[in-house]
Amino acid sequence: MEHVDQLSPLVVRIVGLLYILLSSLFLFINGILFVTLWKSKELQTATYRIVRCICLACIVQLTVQLVGGIITFTDMIEDHVNKILGAVLQSGWFLYIGLSLSLAVDRLLCFVIISPKKCSRISIVVLSAAWILAFAYLVAFLLPDFDFGYCCSHQFLHWFYTEEAGALILKKTEVIIDFVILALIFLLYCIIFGFLIKMRKIGRTKAEAQSLKVEFRILIVAMISFAYEMTYLLWFFFGVSLMPHSPYRDVITTLWWIVDSGFFAISTLFFNSSIKRHVKTLMVMSRSTRVSKF
């Protein structure tokens, strides 16, 4: 049996605290973005519906990662709780990556199809497909021998597939599904760039140019998030084999996942000035409401 060094109890608690703090921070950011998208009437579009769902998928993952940090800190977890948390975490991941494809399809429709009604209908279809994929995997991971849990036999530091036959089958299917979806996203963005080059040659009114600028910012966020997801998945399935099996490798993988769940929200707030303005307005209104109560 391969010998794996263990971290000292103090270091494990520090790692657990780091998981908790990072997860809490990104939960807060995703929560602010979700509430802003939910309450702002100007942001009730098909595109922002997808963005709102992406925030929800990230919130699901970060909530489980937060609980995982508590487990790391306390070094305690029940087997049935571990199984349920793993199933919820993975379903949140599949929802997230399915929604990433939905957003890429939405960006393509934005530049190809002029009719908002047609865009909305197709958007609903791809959005529904992402939720169906997530629900299917939630059910699968709750079946006996199809486990994804907080590992390992040494210390609780990261989430991964167990060694049961069913879990190994799901692991193989995830590799295929993840990279097929990422390949489709990459293809769609290549097509979109072709349309953008073509559209630059066409004269537009000031209103049309401003609208295109907003859509382009959403595209930038989607593409940056896609690049991060690709590097994370390459590490998760292949990069880890380049390092010797150690607890530090497990910690890096978990931290990378936690940051991945907050990366989209941070990128959105950084690049999208319109959403940033709505967030500031919402926070000012919330502060004014609290002051008025006193």
Solvent accessible surface area in square Angstrom, and as a share of the most:
residue,aa,sasa,rsa
1,M,216,0.97
2,E,109,0.49
3,H,152,0.68
4,V,14,0.08
5,D,94,0.49
6,Q,110,0.49
7,L,12,0.06
8,S,56,0.36
9,P,104,0.66
10,L,122,0.61
11,V,53,0.31
12,V,14,0.08
13,R,119,0.44
14,I,99,0.50
15,V,13,0.08
16,G,0,0.00
17,L,86,0.43
18,L,73,0.36
19,Y,1,0.00
20,I,37,0.19
21,L,108,0.54
22,L,42,0.21
23,S,0,0.00
24,S,46,0.29
25,L,91,0.45
26,F,13,0.05
27,L,36,0.18
28,F,126,0.53
29,I,30,0.15
30,N,0,0.00
31,G,22,0.21
32,I,35,0.18
33,L,0,0.00
34,F,48,0.20
35,V,60,0.34
36,T,0,0.00
37,L,0,0.00
38,W,159,0.56
39,K,127,0.54
40,S,17,0.11
41,K,183,0.77
42,E,130,0.58
43,L,5,0.03
44,Q,92,0.41
45,T,65,0.38
46,A,18,0.14
47,T,15,0.09
48,Y,14,0.05
49,R,69,0.25
50,I,0,0.00
51,V,4,0.02
52,R,34,0.12
53,C,18,0.11
54,I,2,0.01
55,C,0,0.00
56,L,61,0.30
57,A,0,0.00
58,C,0,0.00
59,I,39,0.20
60,V,44,0.26
61,Q,0,0.00
62,L,0,0.00
63,T,61,0.35
64,V,5,0.03
65,Q,2,0.01
66,L,40,0.20
67,V,49,0.28
68,G,0,0.00
69,G,0,0.00
70,I,84,0.43
71,I,10,0.05
72,T,2,0.01
73,F,74,0.31
74,T,60,0.35
75,D,88,0.45
76,M,139,0.62
77,I,40,0.20
78,E,110,0.50
79,D,124,0.64
80,H,115,0.51
81,V,56,0.32
82,N,24,0.13
83,K,43,0.18
84,I,88,0.45
85,L,27,0.13
86,G,0,0.00
87,A,0,0.00
88,V,50,0.29
89,L,0,0.00
90,Q,3,0.01
91,S,12,0.08
92,G,3,0.02
93,W,4,0.01
94,F,0,0.00
95,L,7,0.03
96,Y,2,0.01
97,I,0,0.00
98,G,6,0.06
99,L,0,0.00
100,S,12,0.08
101,L,41,0.20
102,S,2,0.01
103,L,3,0.02
104,A,0,0.00
105,V,27,0.16
106,D,5,0.03
107,R,1,0.00
108,L,32,0.16
109,L,16,0.08
110,C,43,0.26
111,F,20,0.08
112,V,69,0.39
113,I,42,0.21
114,I,168,0.85
115,S,39,0.25
116,P,108,0.68
117,K,146,0.62
118,K,114,0.48
119,C,20,0.12
120,S,33,0.21
121,R,158,0.58
122,I,64,0.33
123,S,0,0.00
124,I,84,0.43
125,V,101,0.58
126,V,33,0.19
127,L,15,0.08
128,S,50,0.32
129,A,55,0.43
130,A,3,0.02
131,W,99,0.35
132,I,121,0.61
133,L,41,0.21
134,A,7,0.06
135,F,131,0.55
136,A,54,0.42
137,Y,18,0.07
138,L,46,0.23
139,V,68,0.39
140,A,20,0.16
141,F,1,0.00
142,L,80,0.40
143,L,83,0.41
144,P,103,0.65
145,D,83,0.43
146,F,52,0.22
147,D,30,0.16
148,F,1,0.01
149,G,5,0.05
150,Y,7,0.03
151,C,15,0.09
152,C,49,0.29
153,S,97,0.63
154,H,64,0.28
155,Q,29,0.13
156,F,43,0.18
157,L,4,0.02
158,H,18,0.08
159,W,4,0.01
160,F,46,0.19
161,Y,7,0.02
162,T,38,0.22
163,E,145,0.65
164,E,63,0.28
165,A,75,0.59
166,G,5,0.05
167,A,0,0.00
168,L,66,0.33
169,I,98,0.50
170,L,16,0.08
171,K,61,0.26
172,K,142,0.60
173,T,48,0.28
174,E,3,0.02
175,V,40,0.23
176,I,111,0.57
177,I,46,0.24
178,D,0,0.00
179,F,46,0.19
180,V,78,0.45
181,I,15,0.08
182,L,0,0.00
183,A,59,0.45
184,L,79,0.39
185,I,1,0.01
186,F,117,0.49
187,L,99,0.49
188,L,25,0.12
189,Y,7,0.03
190,C,63,0.38
191,I,70,0.36
192,I,1,0.00
193,F,89,0.37
194,G,40,0.39
195,F,65,0.27
196,L,17,0.09
197,I,105,0.53
198,K,126,0.53
199,M,26,0.11
200,R,213,0.78
201,K,166,0.70
202,I,92,0.47
203,G,75,0.72
204,R,97,0.35
205,T,82,0.48
206,K,184,0.78
207,A,78,0.60
208,E,81,0.36
209,A,50,0.39
210,Q,99,0.44
211,S,62,0.40
212,L,44,0.22
213,K,101,0.43
214,V,40,0.23
215,E,40,0.18
216,F,79,0.33
217,R,54,0.20
218,I,11,0.05
219,L,1,0.00
220,I,51,0.26
221,V,4,0.02
222,A,6,0.04
223,M,50,0.22
224,I,57,0.29
225,S,4,0.02
226,F,23,0.10
227,A,54,0.42
228,Y,41,0.16
229,E,2,0.01
230,M,52,0.23
231,T,66,0.38
232,Y,4,0.02
233,L,1,0.01
234,L,82,0.41
235,W,36,0.12
236,F,8,0.04
237,F,25,0.11
238,F,107,0.45
239,G,10,0.10
240,V,28,0.16
241,S,86,0.55
242,L,156,0.77
243,M,63,0.28
244,P,108,0.68
245,H,57,0.25
246,S,22,0.14
247,P,6,0.04
248,Y,133,0.51
249,R,41,0.15
250,D,13,0.07
251,V,16,0.09
252,I,72,0.37
253,T,7,0.04
254,T,3,0.02
255,L,40,0.20
256,W,68,0.24
257,W,6,0.02
258,I,0,0.00
259,V,45,0.26
260,D,2,0.01
261,S,1,0.00
262,G,0,0.00
263,F,54,0.22
264,F,7,0.03
265,A,0,0.00
266,I,73,0.37
267,S,7,0.04
268,T,5,0.03
269,L,37,0.18
270,F,143,0.60
271,F,73,0.30
272,N,2,0.01
273,S,49,0.32
274,S,19,0.12
275,I,0,0.00
276,K,73,0.31
277,R,135,0.49
278,H,26,0.12
279,V,14,0.08
280,K,124,0.53
281,T,69,0.40
282,L,35,0.17
283,M,84,0.38
284,V,82,0.47
285,M,117,0.52
286,S,49,0.32
287,R,120,0.44
288,S,61,0.39
289,T,69,0.40
290,R,132,0.48
291,V,101,0.58
292,S,87,0.56
293,K,162,0.69
294,F,215,0.90
